[in-house]
Amino acid sequence: MATMQDPAAGSQASLPELTLRGVIIGGLITLIFTAANVYLGLKVGLTFATSIPAAVISMAVLRRFAGHNIKENNIVQTIASAAGTLSAIIFVLPGLVMVGYWQGFGFFATAGVCMIGGVLGVMYSIPLRRALVTGSNLPYPEGVAAAEVLRVGDGNGDGASHGENAKGLRVIVVGGLISAAMALLSSMKAAAAEVFTYFKLGAGATTLGASLSTALIGVGHLVGLQVGIAMLVGVVISYFILLPIRTAGDVGPAAALADVVDATFANDIRFIGVGTMAIAAMWTLIKIAGPITVGIRQSLASSRTRKSGGTVDVTERDIPFPYVATTIVVLMVPIALLLWDFVQGTDIHDHMLVLITVSVLFTLLVGLIIASVCGYMAGLIGASNSPISSIGVIAVLTASLVIATVTRGTSAEPLSLVAYTLFTAAIVFGIATISNDNLQDLKTGQLVGATPWKQQVALIIGVVFGSLVIPPVLQLMLTGFGFQGMEGVGEDALAAPQAALMSSVASGIFENSLNWSLIFTGMGIGAVLIIVDECLKKFTANSSLSPLAAGMGMYLPVALTVVIPLGAILGTFYNKWAARQSRPKFAKRMGTLLATGLIVGESLFGVVNAAIIAASGGNSPLEVFSGGTFATVFGIVLFIAALSFIYRWTARKVHAPKQTENPGQAGADKR
């Protein structure tokens, strides 16, 4: 049945989206962001989310062209975001070099893994859009923030929206400048980037700390109080219960306290956190299985309606599900060819048929599970803060168990099986990274009225761009620096910490040295959290305790998991204040834009800083101070002062005279 559209919606629907200039701009941004993310991820184990910086740059560039619009801006940020996120594949692939199986990153094998995994991530996220974006109340902090950036940069609104956007843009700019300045001072070591302390607790020891990151405050503001509280529960479990127990009897002199605690967290607590997240992820999948099924049915119904000549709103037009399903099945063929090329001529060549069959089925089935869980995590706390490496560990762990089972009793060398497992897991990890980010982009698209299928095509384009850039950059990093643990590398060797962790997990399975009790302990904790969450939902009105968010709190470093809840608390107080104002919706939106600015500033500085570090050959020339006690005190004072100032300044903007708005707007807001 045809649907009626109002004129405004019709004119909005006719705006150009997937344009040639948008694709070119998105591709150029991709080159920069992907290279920066690959380097930063290999050096310190961190990558930055590219959606919001891409939205800002797109807005700035496209404003110079006639006929630009918010939907075209959205396509640019979507392309750049997909490619920048795909660079997280470096959390797995370098492991093949670190274990001595690969001597370099062959272009076709590396690009093939990235491209196939990334496109599968796009395909798997299409039916998830209806289940996790339009059909859920997940906060999607970065998706919301990117949409706000695009909105305030849109010059096609009426007088009222221009007036609000002008104020909103000032809030984003001021918040961004403060956030970038804080990040700059931290990089210079004039102000501490985080504060932490180690102390004895009972018979053991633990640590507490906080990142002085205003961007994390912004993320917390957007995700809300319930997610923040769940993460704090994870902090209590890991740092006040598990760490003191696991370090009991090992605590020596104060000087060695930090080493004991850090080693215990890395070798024990994180694996317990992986177990918790694994069981929470499975429970999450069970809970969202119904909405996913409904989403697939709706997608099929939408395809039938369009095929029969009916009208479907542009905001509900996905790539038709039959095309999605066909693409997923067809992509199993190049996966099989990649795996065949990987094993031919090796000592596991005789097991080729069974290994390839198992890997293809593993990718096909586990890919959907991982895409669903990663999309849900991104909805909870954002793509840049999602513990995507934990999903990589789960993928490596599961793949290792499956491959070890089907090759038991054979003469296959453990090294070959470890390498084959990492290669298989890399494809699945590509699915994870893209689905983790794509639903954020689709949330942005929903908020700005984008056409989903055009955005999904843009996501595929972004994956292709990123896949072509990653292999030469990886090879350049290997040639120029090498990776820690390899023979003959120098002091500047890149740590690639996640790749080292996943290699050790796979080796532990095939060498029977993995401590399974840690995983099982985490799964038991996860089961208890699930029961608590279900009881809260049943016996209270609006309370819940997300097991997955609590698992993140257990797995992530305490510096992150303390500050996000702090931002959630600040955001809650601000929103309560906004609800009491004469224009509550506008006041609340200004708070959202403030949080957006805090994320934008630090994200953009992250891009610049990564480029500076890469250009200087591995050391940051910005480190001109020595840090120390003064930097710590200065950082704390500055952090508190900056947050106090920006929240108060934003509140004053809410009450500022509406100079550029329509006279009737105030009455409209009150209605």
MIDRENRO-550284 format. One record per residue (C-alpha): residue in three letters; x, y, z. Coordinates in steps of 0.05 Angstrom, whole numbers, plus 5000, padded with zeros to 4 digits. Layout:
BEGIN
<"ALA",<X,Y,Z>> ...
//
This chain:
BEGIN
<"MET",<5000,5000,5000>> <"ALA",<5027,5068,4982>> <"THR",<5043,5116,5038>> <"MET",<5033,5190,5039>> <"GLN",<5092,5237,5051>> <"ASP",<5090,5309,5070>> <"PRO",<5124,5360,5024>> <"ALA",<5181,5371,5072>> <"ALA",<5196,5297,5076>> <"GLY",<5192,5293,5000>> <"SER",<5242,5349,4990>> <"GLN",<5288,5318,5042>> <"ALA",<5283,5251,5008>> <"SER",<5304,5282,4941>> <"LEU",<5370,5308,4967>> <"PRO",<5430,5277,4934>> <"GLU",<5468,5228,4979>> <"LEU",<5515,5179,4945>> <"THR",<5553,5229,4900>> <"LEU",<5620,5222,4864>> <"ARG",<5651,5280,4902>> <"GLY",<5627,5250,4967>> <"VAL",<5660,5183,4950>> <"ILE",<5725,5218,4930>> <"ILE",<5728,5260,4994>> <"GLY",<5711,5200,5036>> <"GLY",<5766,5160,5001>> <"LEU",<5819,5214,5014>> <"ILE",<5800,5219,5088>> <"THR",<5804,5143,5090>> <"LEU",<5877,5143,5068>> <"ILE",<5896,5189,5125>> <"PHE",<5854,5157,5180>> <"THR",<5871,5085,5163>> <"ALA",<5946,5098,5162>> <"ALA",<5942,5136,5228>> <"ASN",<5900,5081,5261>> <"VAL",<5946,5025,5237>> <"TYR",<6007,5059,5266>> <"LEU",<5975,5079,5331>> <"GLY",<5944,5011,5342>> <"LEU",<6010,4975,5331>> <"LYS",<6048,5023,5375>> <"VAL",<6003,5029,5437>> <"GLY",<5945,4981,5424>> <"LEU",<5894,5038,5416>> <"THR",<5856,5063,5356>> <"PHE",<5810,5123,5350>> <"ALA",<5739,5123,5324>> <"THR",<5737,5159,5257>> <"SER",<5662,5174,5249>> <"ILE",<5662,5241,5285>> <"PRO",<5728,5269,5258>> <"ALA",<5705,5247,5188>> <"ALA",<5638,5283,5199>> <"VAL",<5675,5347,5220>> <"ILE",<5723,5345,5161>> <"SER",<5668,5328,5112>> <"MET",<5626,5386,5137>> <"ALA",<5685,5434,5130>> <"VAL",<5702,5410,5059>> <"LEU",<5633,5403,5029>> <"ARG",<5612,5472,5054>> <"ARG",<5656,5499,4998>> <"PHE",<5615,5463,4944>> <"ALA",<5547,5486,4918>> <"GLY",<5488,5441,4933>> <"HIS",<5519,5405,4992>> <"ASN",<5471,5375,5043>> <"ILE",<5469,5336,5108>> <"LYS",<5457,5269,5074>> <"GLU",<5518,5277,5029>> <"ASN",<5559,5295,5090>> <"ASN",<5534,5232,5123>> <"ILE",<5557,5189,5065>> <"VAL",<5628,5218,5069>> <"GLN",<5634,5204,5143>> <"THR",<5605,5134,5132>> <"ILE",<5659,5117,5080>> <"ALA",<5716,5144,5123>> <"SER",<5688,5113,5186>> <"ALA",<5683,5042,5156>> <"ALA",<5754,5044,5130>> <"GLY",<5784,5074,5193>> <"THR",<5750,5022,5235>> <"LEU",<5773,4964,5191>> <"SER",<5845,4981,5212>> <"ALA",<5830,4944,5277>> <"ILE",<5847,4882,5237>> <"ILE",<5918,4897,5261>> <"PHE",<5897,4866,5328>> <"VAL",<5902,4797,5295>> <"LEU",<5942,4796,5230>> <"PRO",<6010,4817,5258>> <"GLY",<6007,4754,5300>> <"LEU",<6024,4713,5238>> <"VAL",<6090,4750,5232>> <"MET",<6103,4749,5307>> <"VAL",<6097,4673,5311>> <"GLY",<6145,4667,5252>> <"TYR",<6096,4639,5202>> <"TRP",<6093,4698,5155>> <"GLN",<6154,4738,5134>> <"GLY",<6114,4797,5109>> <"PHE",<6043,4820,5092>> <"GLY",<6027,4796,5022>> <"PHE",<5981,4846,4988>> <"PHE",<5928,4799,4961>> <"ALA",<5922,4755,5022>> <"THR",<5920,4814,5070>> <"ALA",<5873,4856,5028>> <"GLY",<5829,4795,5015>> <"VAL",<5821,4782,5090>> <"CYS",<5804,4855,5103>> <"MET",<5757,4862,5044>> <"ILE",<5718,4798,5053>> <"GLY",<5712,4804,5128>> <"GLY",<5692,4877,5122>> <"VAL",<5639,4866,5068>> <"LEU",<5611,4808,5109>> <"GLY",<5608,4856,5168>> <"VAL",<5566,4903,5127>> <"MET",<5520,4847,5103>> <"TYR",<5509,4819,5173>> <"SER",<5494,4888,5201>> <"ILE",<5438,4902,5151>> <"PRO",<5384,4858,5185>> <"LEU",<5412,4882,5252>> <"ARG",<5394,4954,5235>> <"ARG",<5320,4942,5247>> <"ALA",<5332,4901,5309>> <"LEU",<5386,4944,5343>> <"VAL",<5377,5014,5315>> <"THR",<5305,5029,5297>> <"GLY",<5276,4976,5343>> <"SER",<5316,4989,5407>> <"ASN",<5331,5043,5457>> <"LEU",<5407,5033,5457>> <"PRO",<5441,5101,5465>> <"TYR",<5493,5096,5408>> <"PRO",<5534,5155,5436>> <"GLU",<5580,5165,5377>> <"GLY",<5523,5156,5326>> <"VAL",<5483,5209,5362>> <"ALA",<5544,5255,5368>> <"ALA",<5560,5248,5294>> <"ALA",<5488,5265,5276>> <"GLU",<5491,5328,5319>> <"VAL",<5556,5349,5284>> <"LEU",<5522,5341,5216>> <"ARG",<5460,5378,5239>> <"VAL",<5495,5439,5266>> <"GLY",<5535,5443,5202>> <"ASP",<5474,5439,5157>> <"GLY",<5458,5505,5126>> <"ASN",<5390,5486,5098>> <"GLY",<5345,5495,5159>> <"ASP",<5294,5549,5174>> <"GLY",<5307,5610,5217>> <"ALA",<5292,5575,5282>> <"SER",<5337,5516,5268>> <"HIS",<5392,5564,5244>> <"GLY",<5388,5600,5311>> <"GLU",<5393,5536,5351>> <"ASN",<5447,5508,5305>> <"ALA",<5489,5571,5312>> <"LYS",<5488,5563,5388>> <"GLY",<5499,5488,5382>> <"LEU",<5559,5498,5336>> <"ARG",<5590,5546,5386>> <"VAL",<5580,5494,5441>> <"ILE",<5614,5440,5398>> <"VAL",<5671,5486,5379>> <"VAL",<5685,5510,5451>> <"GLY",<5678,5439,5479>> <"GLY",<5723,5413,5423>> <"LEU",<5777,5466,5435>> <"ILE",<5777,5451,5510>> <"SER",<5781,5376,5497>> <"ALA",<5836,5384,5445>> <"ALA",<5875,5430,5491>> <"MET",<5871,5379,5547>> <"ALA",<5896,5324,5500>> <"LEU",<5952,5369,5475>> <"LEU",<5976,5384,5546>> <"SER",<5974,5310,5562>> <"SER",<6015,5294,5500>> <"MET",<6065,5347,5521>> <"LYS",<6067,5315,5590>> <"ALA",<6052,5384,5620>> <"ALA",<5989,5353,5649>> <"ALA",<5979,5280,5667>> <"ALA",<5937,5238,5619>> <"GLU",<5913,5195,5677>> <"VAL",<5922,5187,5752>> <"PHE",<5928,5121,5787>> <"THR",<5953,5089,5850>> <"TYR",<5970,5019,5874>> <"PHE",<5955,4996,5944>> <"LYS",<5948,4935,5988>> <"LEU",<5878,4908,6001>> <"GLY",<5872,4852,6050>> <"ALA",<5924,4799,6035>> <"GLY",<5931,4823,5964>> <"ALA",<5935,4888,5925>> <"THR",<5898,4927,5872>> <"THR",<5898,4993,5834>> <"LEU",<5851,5050,5821>> <"GLY",<5857,5105,5771>> <"ALA",<5822,5152,5725>> <"SER",<5837,5178,5655>> <"LEU",<5835,5254,5652>> <"SER",<5800,5248,5585>> <"THR",<5744,5297,5572>> <"ALA",<5723,5254,5512>> <"LEU",<5706,5196,5559>> <"ILE",<5664,5245,5600>> <"GLY",<5627,5260,5535>> <"VAL",<5616,5186,5522>> <"GLY",<5590,5176,5592>> <"HIS",<5542,5235,5585>> <"LEU",<5513,5203,5522>> <"VAL",<5508,5130,5545>> <"GLY",<5469,5145,5609>> <"LEU",<5469,5124,5681>> <"GLN",<5448,5051,5676>> <"VAL",<5506,5033,5631>> <"GLY",<5553,5073,5675>> <"ILE",<5530,5037,5738>> <"ALA",<5538,4969,5704>> <"MET",<5609,4986,5686>> <"LEU",<5623,5007,5758>> <"VAL",<5598,4939,5781>> <"GLY",<5649,4908,5735>> <"VAL",<5703,4953,5766>> <"VAL",<5684,4930,5836>> <"ILE",<5686,4857,5815>> <"SER",<5754,4861,5781>> <"TYR",<5791,4912,5824>> <"PHE",<5762,4903,5894>> <"ILE",<5748,4828,5893>> <"LEU",<5787,4789,5840>> <"LEU",<5853,4828,5840>> <"PRO",<5863,4825,5916>> <"ILE",<5846,4750,5914>> <"ARG",<5892,4734,5855>> <"THR",<5950,4775,5884>> <"ALA",<5944,4747,5955>> <"GLY",<6012,4722,5978>> <"ASP",<6049,4754,5920>> <"VAL",<6052,4825,5948>> <"GLY",<6122,4845,5964>> <"PRO",<6157,4913,5971>> <"ALA",<6118,4975,5951>> <"ALA",<6164,4984,5891>> <"ALA",<6142,4917,5862>> <"LEU",<6068,4927,5877>> <"ALA",<6053,4957,5809>> <"ASP",<6088,4901,5772>> <"VAL",<6050,4847,5810>> <"VAL",<5982,4881,5800>> <"ASP",<5993,4897,5727>> <"ALA",<6017,4827,5711>> <"THR",<5959,4795,5748>> <"PHE",<5909,4839,5712>> <"ALA",<5939,4824,5643>> <"ASN",<5948,4749,5654>> <"ASP",<5889,4732,5699>> <"ILE",<5835,4784,5707>> <"ARG",<5828,4800,5633>> <"PHE",<5816,4727,5617>> <"ILE",<5763,4724,5672>> <"GLY",<5732,4785,5639>> <"VAL",<5734,4749,5572>> <"GLY",<5695,4692,5603>> <"THR",<5644,4740,5632>> <"MET",<5636,4775,5565>> <"ALA",<5630,4709,5528>> <"ILE",<5571,4685,5570>> <"ALA",<5540,4755,5570>> <"ALA",<5549,4758,5495>> <"MET",<5513,4691,5485>> <"TRP",<5456,4715,5531>> <"THR",<5452,4780,5492>> <"LEU",<5446,4741,5427>> <"ILE",<5390,4700,5456>> <"LYS",<5354,4763,5479>> <"ILE",<5360,4797,5411>> <"ALA",<5347,4735,5368>> <"GLY",<5272,4753,5366>> <"PRO",<5283,4825,5343>> <"ILE",<5334,4801,5291>> <"THR",<5283,4752,5263>> <"VAL",<5231,4807,5261>> <"GLY",<5281,4852,5226>> <"ILE",<5294,4800,5173>> <"ARG",<5219,4791,5162>> <"GLN",<5209,4866,5156>> <"SER",<5266,4870,5107>> <"LEU",<5234,4816,5064>> <"ALA",<5166,4850,5069>> <"SER",<5198,4916,5048>> <"SER",<5230,4882,4987>> <"ARG",<5163,4851,4966>> <"THR",<5127,4918,4974>> <"ARG",<5178,4955,4930>> <"LYS",<5178,4899,4879>> <"SER",<5102,4901,4874>> <"GLY",<5103,4977,4861>> <"GLY",<5086,4999,4932>> <"THR",<5120,5057,4967>> <"VAL",<5168,5047,5024>> <"ASP",<5195,5107,5062>> <"VAL",<5267,5122,5041>> <"THR",<5290,5114,5113>> <"GLU",<5268,5041,5112>> <"ARG",<5300,5020,5046>> <"ASP",<5356,4972,5060>> <"ILE",<5394,4931,5009>> <"PRO",<5341,4877,4996>> <"PHE",<5351,4817,5041>> <"PRO",<5354,4766,4983>> <"TYR",<5415,4805,4957>> <"VAL",<5444,4806,5027>> <"ALA",<5436,4730,5037>> <"THR",<5463,4715,4967>> <"THR",<5524,4760,4979>> <"ILE",<5540,4725,5045>> <"VAL",<5536,4656,5013>> <"VAL",<5576,4676,4951>> <"LEU",<5632,4706,4994>> <"MET",<5644,4638,5024>> <"VAL",<5678,4619,4957>> <"PRO",<5734,4671,4960>> <"ILE",<5742,4654,5034>> <"ALA",<5754,4581,5015>> <"LEU",<5803,4603,4961>> <"LEU",<5842,4647,5011>> <"LEU",<5845,4589,5060>> <"TRP",<5867,4541,5005>> <"ASP",<5923,4588,4985>> <"PHE",<5943,4594,5058>> <"VAL",<5952,4519,5070>> <"GLN",<5978,4495,5003>> <"GLY",<6049,4469,5008>> <"THR",<6048,4468,5084>> <"ASP",<6049,4410,5133>> <"ILE",<5974,4416,5143>> <"HIS",<5961,4410,5068>> <"ASP",<5934,4339,5077>> <"HIS",<5879,4365,5122>> <"MET",<5859,4419,5073>> <"LEU",<5788,4396,5059>> <"VAL",<5766,4388,5131>> <"LEU",<5801,4452,5154>> <"ILE",<5771,4495,5099>> <"THR",<5701,4466,5109>> <"VAL",<5705,4479,5184>> <"SER",<5731,4550,5174>> <"VAL",<5678,4569,5123>> <"LEU",<5622,4543,5167>> <"PHE",<5654,4578,5227>> <"THR",<5656,4644,5190>> <"LEU",<5585,4636,5165>> <"LEU",<5554,4619,5232>> <"VAL",<5598,4653,5283>> <"GLY",<5602,4716,5240>> <"LEU",<5528,4731,5253>> <"ILE",<5537,4720,5328>> <"ILE",<5597,4765,5332>> <"ALA",<5565,4819,5288>> <"SER",<5504,4820,5334>> <"VAL",<5545,4824,5398>> <"CYS",<5592,4878,5371>> <"GLY",<5533,4919,5346>> <"TYR",<5501,4914,5414>> <"MET",<5566,4935,5449>> <"ALA",<5572,4995,5403>> <"GLY",<5501,5014,5420>> <"LEU",<5518,5011,5494>> <"ILE",<5582,5051,5500>> <"GLY",<5604,5070,5429>> <"ALA",<5651,5039,5378>> <"SER",<5715,5071,5403>> <"ASN",<5705,5047,5474>> <"SER",<5680,4977,5458>> <"PRO",<5728,4923,5481>> <"ILE",<5734,4896,5410>> <"SER",<5798,4860,5428>> <"SER",<5758,4816,5476>> <"ILE",<5714,4794,5419>> <"GLY",<5778,4778,5380>> <"VAL",<5801,4735,5438>> <"ILE",<5734,4699,5439>> <"ALA",<5738,4688,5364>> <"VAL",<5810,4661,5368>> <"LEU",<5791,4618,5428>> <"THR",<5730,4588,5393>> <"ALA",<5766,4578,5327>> <"SER",<5825,4545,5363>> <"LEU",<5779,4496,5399>> <"VAL",<5742,4477,5335>> <"ILE",<5806,4468,5295>> <"ALA",<5841,4430,5351>> <"THR",<5782,4383,5355>> <"VAL",<5780,4366,5281>> <"THR",<5856,4357,5277>> <"ARG",<5864,4316,5341>> <"GLY",<5907,4255,5331>> <"THR",<5940,4282,5268>> <"SER",<6013,4299,5257>> <"ALA",<5999,4373,5244>> <"GLU",<6050,4420,5274>> <"PRO",<6023,4466,5328>> <"LEU",<6055,4527,5295>> <"SER",<6018,4515,5230>> <"LEU",<5952,4505,5267>> <"VAL",<5963,4569,5307>> <"ALA",<5976,4608,5243>> <"TYR",<5916,4577,5208>> <"THR",<5872,4594,5267>> <"LEU",<5896,4666,5268>> <"PHE",<5882,4672,5193>> <"THR",<5812,4645,5201>> <"ALA",<5799,4689,5262>> <"ALA",<5824,4750,5223>> <"ILE",<5766,4742,5174>> <"VAL",<5716,4738,5231>> <"PHE",<5750,4796,5266>> <"GLY",<5739,4838,5203>> <"ILE",<5665,4823,5211>> <"ALA",<5669,4844,5284>> <"THR",<5705,4910,5272>> <"ILE",<5658,4933,5217>> <"SER",<5593,4912,5250>> <"ASN",<5618,4947,5314>> <"ASP",<5622,5012,5276>> <"ASN",<5569,5004,5222>> <"LEU",<5509,5006,5268>> <"GLN",<5536,5072,5297>> <"ASP",<5537,5099,5225>> <"LEU",<5467,5072,5211>> <"LYS",<5443,5105,5275>> <"THR",<5471,5171,5249>> <"GLY",<5436,5158,5183>> <"GLN",<5370,5145,5219>> <"LEU",<5375,5211,5256>> <"VAL",<5390,5253,5194>> <"GLY",<5339,5218,5149>> <"ALA",<5389,5180,5105>> <"THR",<5371,5124,5058>> <"PRO",<5398,5059,5089>> <"TRP",<5415,5023,5025>> <"LYS",<5457,5082,5000>> <"GLN",<5493,5085,5067>> <"GLN",<5505,5010,5064>> <"VAL",<5535,5017,4994>> <"ALA",<5579,5072,5023>> <"LEU",<5601,5025,5078>> <"ILE",<5623,4974,5026>> <"ILE",<5661,5028,4989>> <"GLY",<5696,5048,5053>> <"VAL",<5715,4975,5066>> <"VAL",<5745,4970,4996>> <"PHE",<5785,5035,5006>> <"GLY",<5811,5011,5073>> <"SER",<5829,4942,5048>> <"LEU",<5873,4971,4994>> <"VAL",<5909,5017,5043>> <"ILE",<5922,4969,5102>> <"PRO",<5970,4919,5069>> <"PRO",<6024,4969,5046>> <"VAL",<6019,5007,5112>> <"LEU",<6027,4942,5152>> <"GLN",<6087,4923,5109>> <"LEU",<6117,4992,5119>> <"MET",<6110,4985,5194>> <"LEU",<6142,4916,5193>> <"THR",<6200,4940,5150>> <"GLY",<6212,5004,5187>> <"PHE",<6201,4981,5259>> <"GLY",<6187,4907,5266>> <"PHE",<6146,4878,5323>> <"GLN",<6168,4862,5393>> <"GLY",<6184,4788,5402>> <"MET",<6213,4780,5332>> <"GLU",<6286,4763,5323>> <"GLY",<6333,4820,5308>> <"VAL",<6285,4878,5322>> <"GLY",<6310,4942,5354>> <"GLU",<6286,4985,5412>> <"ASP",<6235,5020,5367>> <"ALA",<6198,4955,5352>> <"LEU",<6122,4962,5355>> <"ALA",<6088,4926,5413>> <"ALA",<6025,4903,5376>> <"PRO",<5997,4882,5444>> <"GLN",<5930,4853,5421>> <"ALA",<5963,4811,5366>> <"ALA",<6012,4784,5417>> <"LEU",<5954,4767,5464>> <"MET",<5914,4731,5411>> <"SER",<5975,4692,5387>> <"SER",<5987,4669,5459>> <"VAL",<5915,4647,5466>> <"ALA",<5918,4605,5403>> <"SER",<5986,4576,5424>> <"GLY",<5957,4561,5493>> <"ILE",<5901,4519,5462>> <"PHE",<5946,4477,5417>> <"GLU",<6000,4469,5469>> <"ASN",<5950,4455,5526>> <"SER",<5977,4512,5568>> <"LEU",<5916,4557,5573>> <"ASN",<5888,4567,5643>> <"TRP",<5815,4547,5631>> <"SER",<5796,4559,5704>> <"LEU",<5801,4634,5691>> <"ILE",<5752,4630,5633>> <"PHE",<5704,4586,5672>> <"THR",<5707,4633,5732>> <"GLY",<5688,4691,5687>> <"MET",<5630,4652,5657>> <"GLY",<5604,4637,5727>> <"ILE",<5607,4711,5744>> <"GLY",<5571,4727,5680>> <"ALA",<5516,4677,5697>> <"VAL",<5505,4711,5765>> <"LEU",<5502,4780,5731>> <"ILE",<5450,4754,5683>> <"ILE",<5407,4729,5740>> <"VAL",<5413,4795,5777>> <"ASP",<5395,4833,5714>> <"GLU",<5333,4791,5702>> <"CYS",<5311,4798,5774>> <"LEU",<5319,4874,5772>> <"LYS",<5277,4878,5709>> <"LYS",<5223,4834,5739>> <"PHE",<5217,4865,5808>> <"THR",<5234,4938,5795>> <"ALA",<5204,4990,5749>> <"ASN",<5263,5018,5710>> <"SER",<5325,4983,5737>> <"SER",<5373,4937,5701>> <"LEU",<5445,4914,5703>> <"SER",<5473,4900,5634>> <"PRO",<5517,4837,5641>> <"LEU",<5555,4858,5578>> <"ALA",<5569,4928,5605>> <"ALA",<5592,4898,5671>> <"GLY",<5637,4850,5633>> <"MET",<5667,4911,5597>> <"GLY",<5680,4942,5665>> <"MET",<5718,4879,5686>> <"TYR",<5758,4874,5622>> <"LEU",<5777,4946,5606>> <"PRO",<5831,4985,5644>> <"VAL",<5803,5019,5706>> <"ALA",<5823,5088,5680>> <"LEU",<5770,5081,5626>> <"THR",<5716,5047,5665>> <"VAL",<5715,5098,5721>> <"VAL",<5711,5160,5678>> <"ILE",<5654,5137,5633>> <"PRO",<5607,5128,5694>> <"LEU",<5630,5196,5719>> <"GLY",<5608,5226,5653>> <"ALA",<5542,5189,5660>> <"ILE",<5531,5219,5729>> <"LEU",<5547,5289,5703>> <"GLY",<5501,5278,5644>> <"THR",<5445,5255,5690>> <"PHE",<5450,5317,5734>> <"TYR",<5452,5361,5672>> <"ASN",<5391,5328,5641>> <"LYS",<5352,5336,5706>> <"TRP",<5371,5410,5706>> <"ALA",<5350,5415,5632>> <"ALA",<5282,5384,5648>> <"ARG",<5267,5443,5694>> <"GLN",<5281,5496,5642>> <"SER",<5230,5534,5600>> <"ARG",<5255,5499,5537>> <"PRO",<5274,5430,5562>> <"LYS",<5286,5397,5494>> <"PHE",<5333,5452,5472>> <"ALA",<5369,5451,5538>> <"LYS",<5379,5376,5535>> <"ARG",<5403,5380,5463>> <"MET",<5455,5431,5483>> <"GLY",<5481,5381,5533>> <"THR",<5485,5329,5478>> <"LEU",<5524,5378,5435>> <"LEU",<5571,5393,5493>> <"ALA",<5586,5318,5500>> <"THR",<5595,5316,5424>> <"GLY",<5645,5373,5426>> <"LEU",<5686,5338,5481>> <"ILE",<5690,5275,5437>> <"VAL",<5704,5314,5373>> <"GLY",<5763,5355,5401>> <"GLU",<5801,5296,5429>> <"SER",<5786,5253,5368>> <"LEU",<5812,5305,5319>> <"PHE",<5874,5316,5361>> <"GLY",<5884,5240,5360>> <"VAL",<5888,5243,5284>> <"VAL",<5938,5300,5286>> <"ASN",<5980,5268,5340>> <"ALA",<5983,5201,5304>> <"ALA",<6008,5237,5242>> <"ILE",<6061,5274,5283>> <"ILE",<6086,5210,5316>> <"ALA",<6089,5173,5249>> <"ALA",<6126,5231,5215>> <"SER",<6177,5234,5271>> <"GLY",<6196,5161,5265>> <"GLY",<6163,5134,5327>> <"ASN",<6175,5184,5383>> <"SER",<6128,5241,5397>> <"PRO",<6164,5309,5391>> <"LEU",<6108,5339,5432>> <"GLU",<6136,5309,5497>> <"VAL",<6173,5372,5519>> <"PHE",<6159,5366,5594>> <"SER",<6181,5313,5643>> <"GLY",<6113,5299,5675>> <"GLY",<6119,5280,5748>> <"THR",<6080,5303,5809>> <"PHE",<6068,5374,5784>> <"ALA",<6037,5346,5719>> <"THR",<5992,5301,5760>> <"VAL",<5966,5356,5805>> <"PHE",<5961,5405,5747>> <"GLY",<5923,5353,5706>> <"ILE",<5872,5339,5761>> <"VAL",<5859,5413,5774>> <"LEU",<5855,5429,5700>> <"PHE",<5807,5370,5687>> <"ILE",<5759,5393,5742>> <"ALA",<5764,5466,5721>> <"ALA",<5752,5450,5647>> <"LEU",<5690,5408,5661>> <"SER",<5662,5460,5710>> <"PHE",<5673,5516,5660>> <"ILE",<5643,5481,5599>> <"TYR",<5581,5456,5635>> <"ARG",<5568,5525,5666>> <"TRP",<5582,5560,5600>> <"THR",<5534,5513,5564>> <"ALA",<5480,5528,5616>> <"ARG",<5488,5602,5603>> <"LYS",<5480,5590,5528>> <"VAL",<5414,5556,5542>> <"HIS",<5389,5620,5575>> <"ALA",<5420,5668,5523>> <"PRO",<5372,5712,5483>> <"LYS",<5345,5678,5420>> <"GLN",<5370,5731,5371>> <"THR",<5363,5693,5306>> <"GLU",<5301,5652,5320>> <"ASN",<5230,5661,5295>> <"PRO",<5185,5699,5343>> <"GLY",<5138,5640,5349>> <"GLN",<5192,5590,5367>> <"ALA",<5189,5600,5442>> <"GLY",<5116,5584,5443>> <"ALA",<5127,5523,5399>> <"ASP",<5180,5497,5447>> <"LYS",<5133,5504,5506>> <"ARG",<5077,5467,5473>> 
//
